[in-house]
Amino acid sequence: MRKWMAVGTMWWILISVVPVYAQQIDLTFGAGPLVAPTSNKSFSGLNQSLSGGTYLGFGGDFLLKRKFGVGAEVFWRKTQGLYNSQFPFRPVFWDFNAIYAPTFKKHFAAEVVAGIGAETIRQYGLTSNCDSFGNCSNYVSNTHFMGDVGGGLKIYPFRGIFVRPEVRIYLVPNNVQFNSSLAVRYGASVGFTLGGRSK
């Protein structure tokens, strides 16, 4: 619960405070697969990989000074995977990034991002968790700190609407549930730019 309150607070700050100083705002929705190594065992001895499934997500960023800005995004696996052939699970990746976004031509702009965030693994069917208000859920969550780096190319076919092929590399140092601390998500986002774009 605390994690989602922190995410909500972050979005409130980004949406209500940062735009006052922003020169450009981008809002995106994206999809794509995630791949991770499958050969090594994890610290816990399990040979479970994060690979597989389609990831959906959304994000936003604000360019504060010329080509530099900040942003945040969250991506989750659309369907549940089967962990160790026993029970369903769903990974969620969320991060906060610094952004460098040069514009090359009228219809093209690049993005390079780097930041920190967390990987949350929801494991379903193990137990039922209830809070003091009687709200219950059928999953438990394990959250690990992570770093991320990546980039994309914005293609503007019409005014402020863009398509962005992209890649993100996630590094989760203490990813004990899986056989690797590395995962790569690639795909594309569709977005809308508010504000001017300078070359």
C-alpha positions as CSV (number, residue, x, y, z in Angstrom):
1,M,0.0,0.0,0.0
2,R,2.8,2.4,0.9
3,K,4.4,1.8,-2.5
4,W,1.3,2.8,-4.4
5,M,0.9,5.9,-2.1
6,A,4.5,6.9,-3.0
7,V,3.8,6.4,-6.7
8,G,0.6,8.5,-6.4
9,T,2.5,11.2,-4.6
10,M,5.1,11.2,-7.3
11,W,2.5,11.6,-10.1
12,W,0.8,14.4,-8.2
13,I,4.1,16.3,-7.9
14,L,4.9,15.7,-11.6
15,I,1.4,16.6,-12.8
16,S,0.7,19.7,-10.6
17,V,4.1,21.2,-9.8
18,V,6.6,20.4,-12.6
19,P,4.5,21.6,-15.6
20,V,4.7,25.2,-14.3
21,Y,8.4,25.1,-15.1
22,A,8.2,22.8,-18.1
23,Q,8.9,23.8,-21.7
24,Q,7.5,20.5,-23.1
25,I,5.4,17.7,-21.7
26,D,5.1,14.2,-23.2
27,L,2.4,11.6,-22.2
28,T,2.8,8.0,-23.5
29,F,1.3,4.5,-23.6
30,G,3.4,1.6,-24.7
31,A,3.7,-2.2,-25.1
32,G,6.4,-4.7,-25.8
33,P,8.1,-7.9,-24.6
34,L,10.7,-8.4,-22.0
35,V,13.7,-10.7,-22.3
36,A,16.2,-11.9,-19.6
37,P,18.9,-14.5,-19.4
38,T,17.8,-18.1,-18.8
39,S,21.1,-20.1,-18.2
40,N,22.2,-19.2,-14.7
41,K,20.6,-20.0,-11.4
42,S,19.6,-17.2,-9.0
43,F,21.0,-16.6,-5.5
44,S,18.2,-18.8,-4.1
45,G,19.1,-21.6,-6.5
46,L,15.9,-21.3,-8.6
47,N,16.2,-21.4,-12.4
48,Q,13.3,-19.0,-13.1
49,S,13.7,-16.3,-15.8
50,L,11.8,-13.0,-16.2
51,S,11.5,-13.6,-19.9
52,G,8.1,-13.8,-21.6
53,G,4.9,-12.0,-21.8
54,T,3.8,-8.6,-23.2
55,Y,4.3,-5.6,-21.0
56,L,1.9,-2.6,-21.0
57,G,2.7,0.7,-19.5
58,F,2.4,4.5,-19.4
59,G,4.6,7.4,-18.6
60,G,5.2,11.1,-18.7
61,D,8.1,13.4,-18.9
62,F,8.8,17.1,-18.7
63,L,11.6,19.0,-20.4
64,L,12.7,21.6,-18.0
65,K,15.6,23.3,-19.7
66,R,16.1,23.0,-23.4
67,K,16.9,19.3,-24.0
68,F,17.0,18.1,-20.4
69,G,14.2,16.9,-18.2
70,V,12.7,14.4,-15.8
71,G,10.2,11.6,-16.2
72,A,8.6,8.5,-14.8
73,E,7.0,5.4,-16.1
74,V,5.4,2.1,-15.0
75,F,5.2,-1.2,-17.0
76,W,3.6,-4.4,-15.9
77,R,3.2,-7.9,-17.5
78,K,-0.3,-8.1,-19.1
79,T,-0.9,-11.7,-18.3
80,Q,0.4,-13.7,-15.3
81,G,3.4,-16.0,-15.7
82,L,3.9,-19.3,-14.0
83,Y,6.6,-19.2,-11.4
84,N,8.7,-22.3,-11.0
85,S,5.8,-24.2,-12.6
86,Q,3.8,-23.8,-9.4
87,F,2.0,-20.5,-9.0
88,P,1.1,-17.4,-11.0
89,F,3.2,-14.2,-10.8
90,R,3.3,-10.7,-12.4
91,P,6.3,-8.4,-12.5
92,V,5.8,-4.6,-12.4
93,F,8.7,-2.1,-13.2
94,W,8.5,1.5,-12.3
95,D,11.1,4.1,-12.5
96,F,12.1,7.8,-12.3
97,N,14.5,9.1,-14.9
98,A,16.7,12.0,-16.0
99,I,16.2,12.6,-19.7
100,Y,18.3,14.0,-22.5
101,A,16.0,14.7,-25.6
102,P,17.7,16.4,-28.6
103,T,15.5,17.2,-31.6
104,F,17.1,16.5,-35.0
105,K,14.5,17.5,-37.5
106,K,10.9,18.7,-37.5
107,H,9.6,15.1,-37.3
108,F,12.3,13.4,-35.3
109,A,13.6,13.5,-31.8
110,A,15.8,11.2,-29.7
111,E,15.5,10.3,-26.0
112,V,18.2,8.9,-23.7
113,V,17.1,8.1,-20.1
114,A,18.7,6.9,-16.9
115,G,17.3,6.6,-13.5
116,I,16.3,4.5,-10.5
117,G,13.1,2.7,-9.5
118,A,11.9,-0.7,-8.3
119,E,10.8,-4.1,-9.5
120,T,7.7,-5.5,-7.8
121,I,6.9,-9.1,-8.1
122,R,3.3,-10.0,-7.3
123,Q,2.8,-13.7,-6.4
124,Y,-0.8,-14.9,-6.6
125,G,-2.6,-17.7,-4.7
126,L,-0.2,-18.1,-1.8
127,T,-2.3,-16.4,0.8
128,S,-5.0,-13.8,1.3
129,N,-3.8,-10.5,2.7
130,C,-6.3,-8.2,4.5
131,D,-5.7,-4.8,6.0
132,S,-7.4,-3.3,9.1
133,F,-10.2,-1.9,6.9
134,G,-11.2,-5.4,5.6
135,N,-9.7,-4.9,2.1
136,C,-8.2,-8.2,1.0
137,S,-5.9,-9.2,-1.9
138,N,-5.0,-12.6,-3.2
139,Y,-1.3,-11.8,-3.8
140,V,1.9,-11.0,-1.9
141,S,4.5,-8.5,-3.2
142,N,8.3,-8.5,-3.2
143,T,9.9,-5.3,-4.2
144,H,13.6,-4.7,-5.1
145,F,15.5,-1.5,-5.9
146,M,16.6,-1.2,-9.5
147,G,18.5,1.0,-11.9
148,D,17.5,1.6,-15.5
149,V,18.9,3.0,-18.7
150,G,17.6,3.2,-22.2
151,G,16.5,5.3,-25.2
152,G,14.1,5.8,-28.0
153,L,13.4,7.6,-31.2
154,K,10.3,9.8,-31.4
155,I,8.7,10.0,-34.9
156,Y,6.1,12.7,-35.3
157,P,3.8,11.8,-38.2
158,F,1.2,14.5,-37.3
159,R,1.6,17.6,-35.1
160,G,2.2,16.6,-31.4
161,I,1.4,12.9,-31.9
162,F,4.4,10.6,-32.0
163,V,5.4,6.9,-32.1
164,R,8.5,6.0,-30.2
165,P,10.4,2.7,-30.7
166,E,12.3,2.2,-27.5
167,V,14.4,-0.1,-25.3
168,R,14.9,-0.2,-21.5
169,I,17.6,-2.1,-19.6
170,Y,16.7,-2.9,-16.0
171,L,19.4,-3.9,-13.5
172,V,18.0,-5.3,-10.2
173,P,21.0,-6.1,-7.9
174,N,19.1,-8.2,-5.4
175,N,16.7,-10.1,-7.7
176,V,16.8,-13.3,-5.7
177,Q,13.5,-14.7,-7.1
178,F,15.0,-14.9,-10.6
179,N,18.2,-16.2,-12.2
180,S,19.5,-12.9,-13.4
181,S,19.7,-9.3,-12.2
182,L,19.4,-8.1,-15.9
183,A,16.2,-7.7,-18.0
184,V,15.6,-5.8,-21.2
185,R,12.3,-4.5,-22.4
186,Y,11.8,-3.3,-26.0
187,G,8.8,-2.2,-28.0
188,A,7.1,1.1,-28.8
189,S,5.0,3.8,-27.2
190,V,2.4,6.1,-28.7
191,G,2.4,9.6,-27.2
192,F,1.4,13.2,-27.3
193,T,3.6,16.3,-26.9
194,L,2.3,19.4,-25.3
195,G,4.4,22.6,-25.7
196,G,7.1,23.6,-28.2
197,R,9.8,21.4,-29.6
198,S,13.1,23.2,-30.3
199,K,15.9,21.9,-32.6
